[in-house]
Amino acid sequence: MFNYIDRTIISILQVPIKRDLALSDAQLGALTGLSFAIVYSTLCLPVARWADRGNRTRIVAGSLALWSAMTALTGFAGGFMTLVMLRIGVAVGEAGSVPSTHSIIADLYPARERATVLALWGLSLPAGMAYGYLFAGQLERMIGWRGTFLVIGLAGIALAPLVLWTMREPLRGRFDAPAQHAAEGADLKAALRHLWQLKAFRYLVLAGTCHAYAVYATMNWNAPFYGRVHGMALTDVSIYLALLNGFGSAIGMYLGGRLSDRAGRHDNGGRLRVVAWALLAMVPFALAQYLVASPTLSIVFGAFASILMMFYFGPIVAVPQLLVPPGMRALTSAVVIITFNLLGLGLGPVCTGLLSDLLATRLDVATDSIRYALCSATLLSVAGGVLFLVAARHLSGSGAPEEVSAATPCPVPR
């Protein structure tokens, strides 16, 4: 949850940061997306390989302490480059958290339950976003954006020892047959080659990356959108976005994981078809959210878009875990995360910011430039939905997860 709080607060605090440090939309996009994504993606693979062989709970606790310290120091930033360096520090810390956690969860629950469980764990994302929006909006009013970073960073540092003392390392591969451990000793190049040969995995990652572009673009620019286009105060925006991205995303995550597990009982491809249709249904709601004139209607449409947008979260993590042995699970999650971050988080916010700047200067639509830039980002989810359908076709016929016993390795799709 603190992982997503620390990612969210810089988005809600863009308005005062831009005002105090005189930043452009392109700089804000690079700050909230590209600078973070490049370093996060660079470190994710080696840290994940470490997690596949080392103590995962210690990696999570150490990561939390590091990124929280960088968040606290952000309150002392004096300019754009200092902010970039500190966001890089946050990325260094967060690179060790999610892949290790995915691997731990896979050793706590059998395959037939993982999409649901990962969706429940994924509720930390909307919870973190909701708290981030609420706390950042209210704290900024009381102690400014610098004090907000300091307070939230120190809270994360205080949590790190608790994580270290209370989390226990589970037995690796406890739900998997001995045959599935065969690839654990493979080197990084061989492991990546194994992943590339799985067509279902390739299309799944490409589909998720297209959708992630839209997700990260909207998450980073929704706050400025409601402030500029609809003239909402920052405190009001923080409350509305906490509801949209908190409750709305939470509902979508749970439903996506639950329906994915149910659809995969007789055909694994059903796990991804649920996601595909949700994304294709989401796009009209998202376009309406940004194009309607009424702020009330915009928030209503945004609620439906937030629910459908997050259907992908549980399945995009759980399905790859079905395809690989226990000793490759953190690495597999890292590959998914890297592509999401480089092409989704890395390009989504910054390209949306660049397009907004371009529309404002070339077409003289300064107020509405962010509106049209967000609409363009949303359309990438159409491509994501189509590619999820292709991935589902390659995943079909691999057998139902609940039919796989502890003595039989999970079937690998073609």
N, C-alpha and C positions, 0 to 999 in steps of 0.2 A: 504494500500500500504506500509506503514511503517512497518507493521507487517512482510511482506515478504521481505522487504529490510533488516531488522535486521536479518532474518533467512538466507538470501542469502550471506551476506558479509563474514560470517565466512567460507563459502565454497570456495569462490574465493580467500580468504586470507590464505588458508591452506598452500600453498607453503612457504611464508615468515614466518608464525607462526611455521611450522615444522622446518624450518631452524634455527630460533632464539632460540626456546625452546627445540630442539632436541626430537621431538615427533615421535612415530611410527604410522603406518597406523591404527593400532587397536585403539590407543589413539585418533587419529583424528576422527575415526568413532564413538567412544563413545562420544566424545566432540560434534560432530555435530548432533548426533542422540540420543543415549541412555540416556545420562544425562538429556537432554532437555525433552525427551518423558516421562520419568517416573514421573517427577514432574508435567509436563503439564497435564498428564492424571489423576494424583491423585487429582488435584485441579479442574479439569474441571467440574465434577459432582456437587459438592457443589456450585460452582460459578454459574453454569447454573440453579440450583434450585433457587438460589437467584434471577437470572435474570427473571425467570418465575413469580416472585412475586414482584420484586422491580423495580427501575428505571434503565432501560437498558442503556440509553444514558450516565448516570453518570458512570456506570460500564465500558463502553467503554473508556471514557475519562480518568478515573483513571488508567485503564490497560495500555493505551498508555504511560502515564507519567512514570509508574513504569518500563515497559520493556525498554523504551528509556534511562532511567537513568542507568539501568544495562548494556546496550550496551555501553554507554559513559564510564563507569567505566572499561569495558573490555580493554580499551586502557592502563590501568595501571597494567594489570595482569603480574605476575612475573614467573608463572610456570603452570603446567598442572592442579593442584588442584584448583588454583585460577581461572583459566579459567572455570573449571567445576562449581564452585560455582556461578560465574557470569552468566553462561548460565542457571543455575537453576533459578537465579533471573529473567532472560528474560522469562523463562517458566512460572514463577509465574504470571507475568504481562500479558502474551499473553493468559493465560487460560480464562480470562474474556472477550476476544474480540469477537471471532468468534461465539460462541453460542448465545450471546446477539444480534449480528448483524443479524444472520439468523432469530431469533424470530421477530426482528423489521421489516425485509423485508416481512415476512409472513403477517404482519399486515398492510402493505402498498399496497399489490397487491393481487388480487384474485388467486385462485388455478390454473386456466387455463393459467396464465402468469408467474408463479413463476420460472419454470426451465429456461426460457429465461432471466428473470430479475436477477436471481441468477447467471446465466452465465455472464451477463453484469457486475454485481457486482464483479464476480470472475476475471474479467480482472485486478483487483487490484493485483492479484497474478503474472501474467506475467509482468505487469507494474513494480511491486516491484522488481521482479527478474531482469528485464532489467536494471532498475536504479541501483539496487544493484551491478550487475556485472560491469556496466559502471563506476559508481562512485567509487566503491572499487578499480577497476583496475587502474583508473587514479589517484585517491587520494593516493594510496599506492606508486605510483611512485614519487609523489611530497612530501608527508609528512609521509610515512611509514604506516605500518598496525596499529600501536597504534593510530596515529593521525586520521586515517580513522574511527576507532570505535568512537573516541571522537566527531568528527564533525557530523557524522550521528546520534549518540545518542542525541546530543544537539538539532539537528533539530527536532527530534521527540518530545522532551520535549516542544519545542516552539509551536508545533502544538496542544498539549493537551488542552490548554485553549480555542482555537478556536473551537474544537470539542464540548466542554462543553457549550459554549455560543450559538452555531448555531444549533445544533441538537435538535429536539423536540421529546418527547416520544409519539408515536402513540397510538391510542385507541386499547387495547388488544382484539383480536378476532373480529375485526370489520367486517370481511367477513365470519364469521362462525355462524351457527345456534346455538340457546341456548342449544340444546341437546348435542352439542360438548363440552360444558363447564363442563359437568358432572364429568369428571375425574380430574378436576383441583385441587381439594382438596386432592387427593390421596397422601399418603406418598411416600417416595422415593422407598421403597421396592415394594409397589403395582404398582407404575408407571413402574419400571423395569420389573416386572412380566408381565404387559400388553404388553410391547414391545417384550418380549421373546416369547409370544404366537403368534405373527405375523410371519408366515413362510416367507412371502415376505421380511420382514425387516431382519430376521436372515440371509437369503441367500444373500441379498443385502450387508449387512455389511461384511460378510465373503468374498464376491467377491471384494468389494472395498479394503479390507485389503490386499488381495493378490496383487492387482494391486498397492496399495500404497507402498508396499515393493519395487517394481521395480521403481516407481516414485521417491521416496526419495533416493534410492541408486544412481540412475543416476544423480539426481540433485546435490547430494553431491560430486560425484566423477568424473563428466564430466571435471571439470577444471584440476585436476591432470592428468586425462587420456590424454587430448590434450597436456599438458605440457611434460609428460614423454614419451608417445608413439610417438607423432608427433613433439616434440621439439619446440612447439610454445611458444613465449614469453607471460608473464602474461597479458600485455596490449592487445595483439592480441586475446588471449583466452577470455578476458572479453568482447570484442566487438562481437566475434562470438557467445558466449553463450547468450549475450543480445539479439541477433537476433533470435537464436534458441528458447530460453526459453521465450523471450518476444513476438515477433510477432508470432512465430509458436504456442506457447501455447495459445495466445489470439485468434487466428483463430480457434483452436480446441475447446476452451471453448465456444465461441459463437455458432459455428456450432453444437456442442453437445447439448447445451441447446435448440437452435432453432429447430433442428430436433427431439429432444426428445418430445417437446411440440406438434409438428406437428404429430408425430407418435402416441401420446397418445390421440388424439382427439376421436378415436373410440375404442381404446383398451389400457388401462393403461399399459399393458405389453409391448407395443411398445416403451414406454419410456426407458426401460432398454435393449431391443433388439438392439437399436441403439448403445448403449454403448458396448454391447457384441461384435458385429461385428467389431466395431472400434478397440477394443483391440486386437482381433485376427488378424486383418490386420496390426496392428502396430508392432508386434513382428518381422517379417522378416526385416522390415526397421531398427529396433533397432539393430538387430544382424549384419546387414550389416554395420551399422554405426561404430561398434566397431571392425569389422574384416577386413575391406578393408584397403589396404596399403596407399592409397592416402588420405591426409587430406582434400582435396577439396571434394572428393566423400563422405567421412565420414560426412562432414557437410551437404551435400545435403541429404543424407539418414537420417541424424539426424533431418533435418527440417520436413520431412514427419512423422518421429516417434514422434516428439514433438506435431504436430497437432493432430494426432490420439490418443496420450497418454492422452490428456486433455479433450477428449469427455465426460469423466465420471463426470466432476466437477459439472455442473449444476444439472443433474439428481440425483446424489448421495445425494445432499442436498434437492432438491425439493420433491422427491418421499417420503421420510420419513415424511415430513411435511403434506402430504396428509393423512397419516394414524393415526394421533393423534390429540387430541383437542388442542386449543390454549395454555392452561396452561401447556402443556408438550413439547412445541416445542423447547425451549432452551435446555431442558434436552435431548430430542431426538437427537438434533444436537451434544450435548456433548458426548452421547454414541457413535455416529458414529466417532467423532473426537478422542475419547479415544482409540478405537480399531485401528484406522488408525495410531495413534501416537505410541502406545505401540508396535504393531506388524509391522507397516510399517516404521515409522520414527525411532522407537526404535531399530528394528532389521536390517532393510535394510542397512543403512550406516555402522553399526559396523560389521555385518556379511560379508559384501562385503570387508571391510578393513581387517578383519581376514583372509578371503580366499586369499586376495591379498598377505598378509604376508606369508601365508602358501605356496602358489605357488612360491613365490620368494625364500624362504629358502629351501624348500624340492625339488622343481623341477628345481631350478636355472633358472627361467625366470623373473628376476627382472624387466626388462623393460616392458614386456608384461603381468605381473601378474594382473595388474588392468584391462587390456583388457578382460581377461577370467573371472575375477570375476564379471565384469559388465554384461557379456553375461549370466552368471548363474542367476543373479538377474532379468534380463529381462524376463526369461522364466516363472516367477511367474505370469506374465500377461496372459498367456495362461489359467492357472487355474482360474484367475479372470474372463476372458471372458466366460468360461463355466458356472461358478457359476452365472454370471449375466443372462444367459439364463434360468437357473433354477429359479432364483428370478422372472424373467419376467413371467414364467408360473404360479407362484402363484399369481402374481399381475393381470393377465388377468381376464377379466370377472367382474371386480369391477365397471365398468361404466366409461364413459368419464368425465373428470373433468369439461368441459364446460357445461355438462348437469346438474351439481349440482347447484341448485339455492341457494340463501341466506337462504331460509326457510327449506332446506333439508341438513342434515349432509352428509359430504363426505362418500361414501361407504367404508367400511373397508374390504380389501381382506382377504381371508381365510388364 
